[in-house]
Every structure is written in C-alpha cells, then in structure tokens.
Amino acid sequence: MKGTAPWRTLAVVPAATIHIEPLRGAWVVRDDAEHDPVSEHSDCTAATNAARARAREIEDAEVLLHDRYGRVRPVVSSSESSRRFLRARVS
C-alpha cells in the first residue's frame, strides 16, 4: 500500500533480566535493577541454577551468562529450548 509504513519486526522484551557473572573467583547472580548481587556461588552451575529459580519466580525474565572472557549468552533451560524449537507437524 502506498503511504504506509514498512513492516516492522517487534522484539519481545522480557520484564526482567538476571545476570550470572564471575566476580573475584566466585559466581554471582544479579538483577538488572540491583547493582549488588542477590546471591554468590562457588561455581557457575550453582549460580545458573539459582538464576533459573529466580527467573521462574519472576515468570517473564531472561537469564544472561557473562563468561570470564566478556562473552554474554542467554541461558535456556531444556524445557524452554524444546518449546522454542518445536516444529510444526507435516501433514
């Protein structure tokens, strides 16, 4: 149609972001809204489990893992990944 705006893709923005970060030999869980960590753990796995539990309490939250090399990636549980990549049946 003439004069209309082009189609735009809208990104879904989570209500909250929870970060897992290395800090002085430990791993911390931090909310976007808080500068101070909400918990501290001896290893990344324990911090990831705590962050996932916190995300389930919030319901609409994204968990991001910051590794020791400055890379950031989303953390997706196995149930979330199966829902995200569920393929439609071919008839």
DRENDO-1510 file (C-alpha; in Angstrom, 1 decimal, always signed):
<recs>
REC; n; res; u; v; w
REC; 1; MET; +0.0; +0.0; +0.0 .
REC; 2; LYS; +1.2; +3.4; -0.9 .
REC; 3; GLY; +2.0; +5.7; +2.1 .
REC; 4; THR; +2.1; +3.1; +4.8 .
REC; 5; ALA; +5.0; +2.3; +7.0 .
REC; 6; PRO; +7.0; -0.8; +6.1 .
REC; 7; TRP; +6.5; -4.0; +8.1 .
REC; 8; ARG; +8.5; -4.0; +11.3 .
REC; 9; THR; +9.6; -6.8; +13.5 .
REC; 10; LEU; +8.8; -6.2; +17.1 .
REC; 11; ALA; +11.2; -7.9; +19.6 .
REC; 12; VAL; +9.7; -9.3; +22.8 .
REC; 13; VAL; +11.5; -7.6; +25.7 .
REC; 14; PRO; +11.5; -9.6; +29.0 .
REC; 15; ALA; +10.2; -7.9; +32.1 .
REC; 16; ALA; +13.4; -8.5; +33.9 .
REC; 17; THR; +17.0; -9.6; +33.2 .
REC; 18; ILE; +19.0; -11.7; +35.6 .
REC; 19; HIS; +22.8; -11.8; +35.1 .
REC; 20; ILE; +25.3; -14.6; +36.1 .
REC; 21; GLU; +28.7; -13.0; +36.4 .
REC; 22; PRO; +32.2; -14.1; +37.6 .
REC; 23; LEU; +33.4; -11.9; +40.5 .
REC; 24; ARG; +36.7; -12.4; +42.3 .
REC; 25; GLY; +36.8; -16.2; +42.0 .
REC; 26; ALA; +33.1; -16.7; +42.6 .
REC; 27; TRP; +30.0; -16.5; +40.5 .
REC; 28; VAL; +27.2; -14.0; +41.4 .
REC; 29; VAL; +23.6; -13.7; +40.4 .
REC; 30; ARG; +22.5; -10.1; +39.9 .
REC; 31; ASP; +19.2; -8.4; +38.8 .
REC; 32; ASP; +19.2; -5.6; +36.3 .
REC; 33; ALA; +17.5; -3.3; +38.8 .
REC; 34; GLU; +20.1; -4.0; +41.6 .
REC; 35; HIS; +23.8; -3.3; +41.4 .
REC; 36; ASP; +24.6; -5.6; +44.4 .
REC; 37; PRO; +24.5; -9.4; +43.8 .
REC; 38; VAL; +21.4; -11.2; +45.1 .
REC; 39; SER; +23.5; -14.4; +45.7 .
REC; 40; GLU; +27.1; -15.7; +45.4 .
REC; 41; HIS; +28.2; -19.2; +44.5 .
REC; 42; SER; +31.4; -21.2; +44.3 .
REC; 43; ASP; +30.8; -22.4; +40.7 .
REC; 44; CYS; +28.9; -21.4; +37.6 .
REC; 45; THR; +26.5; -24.3; +37.7 .
REC; 46; ALA; +25.2; -23.4; +41.2 .
REC; 47; ALA; +24.8; -19.8; +40.1 .
REC; 48; THR; +23.0; -20.8; +36.9 .
REC; 49; ASN; +20.6; -23.0; +38.9 .
REC; 50; ALA; +19.9; -20.1; +41.4 .
REC; 51; ALA; +19.3; -17.7; +38.5 .
REC; 52; ARG; +16.9; -20.1; +36.8 .
REC; 53; ALA; +15.0; -20.5; +40.0 .
REC; 54; ARG; +14.8; -16.7; +40.4 .
REC; 55; ALA; +13.6; -16.3; +36.8 .
REC; 56; ARG; +10.8; -18.8; +37.5 .
REC; 57; GLU; +9.7; -16.7; +40.4 .
REC; 58; ILE; +9.5; -13.6; +38.2 .
REC; 59; GLU; +7.9; -15.5; +35.3 .
REC; 60; ASP; +8.9; -13.2; +32.4 .
REC; 61; ALA; +12.7; -13.0; +32.9 .
REC; 62; GLU; +15.7; -13.6; +30.8 .
REC; 63; VAL; +18.9; -15.1; +32.2 .
REC; 64; LEU; +22.2; -14.0; +30.8 .
REC; 65; LEU; +25.5; -15.7; +31.4 .
REC; 66; HIS; +28.6; -13.5; +31.3 .
REC; 67; ASP; +31.7; -15.7; +31.0 .
REC; 68; ARG; +35.2; -14.9; +32.1 .
REC; 69; TYR; +36.1; -13.7; +28.6 .
REC; 70; GLY; +33.5; -11.0; +28.3 .
REC; 71; ARG; +31.1; -13.0; +26.2 .
REC; 72; VAL; +27.4; -12.9; +27.0 .
REC; 73; ARG; +24.8; -15.6; +26.1 .
REC; 74; PRO; +21.3; -16.4; +27.1 .
REC; 75; VAL; +20.7; -19.3; +29.4 .
REC; 76; VAL; +17.8; -21.5; +28.2 .
REC; 77; SER; +16.5; -24.5; +30.2 .
REC; 78; SER; +15.9; -27.8; +28.4 .
REC; 79; SER; +12.1; -27.3; +28.7 .
REC; 80; GLU; +12.3; -23.8; +27.2 .
REC; 81; SER; +14.6; -24.9; +24.3 .
REC; 82; SER; +12.2; -27.7; +23.4 .
REC; 83; ARG; +9.3; -25.2; +23.3 .
REC; 84; ARG; +11.3; -22.8; +21.2 .
REC; 85; PHE; +12.4; -25.3; +18.6 .
REC; 86; LEU; +9.2; -27.3; +18.4 .
REC; 87; ARG; +8.5; -27.9; +14.8 .
REC; 88; ALA; +5.1; -28.0; +13.2 .
REC; 89; ARG; +3.9; -31.4; +12.1 .
REC; 90; VAL; +3.9; -32.0; +8.4 .
REC; 91; SER; +0.6; -33.4; +7.1 .
</recs>
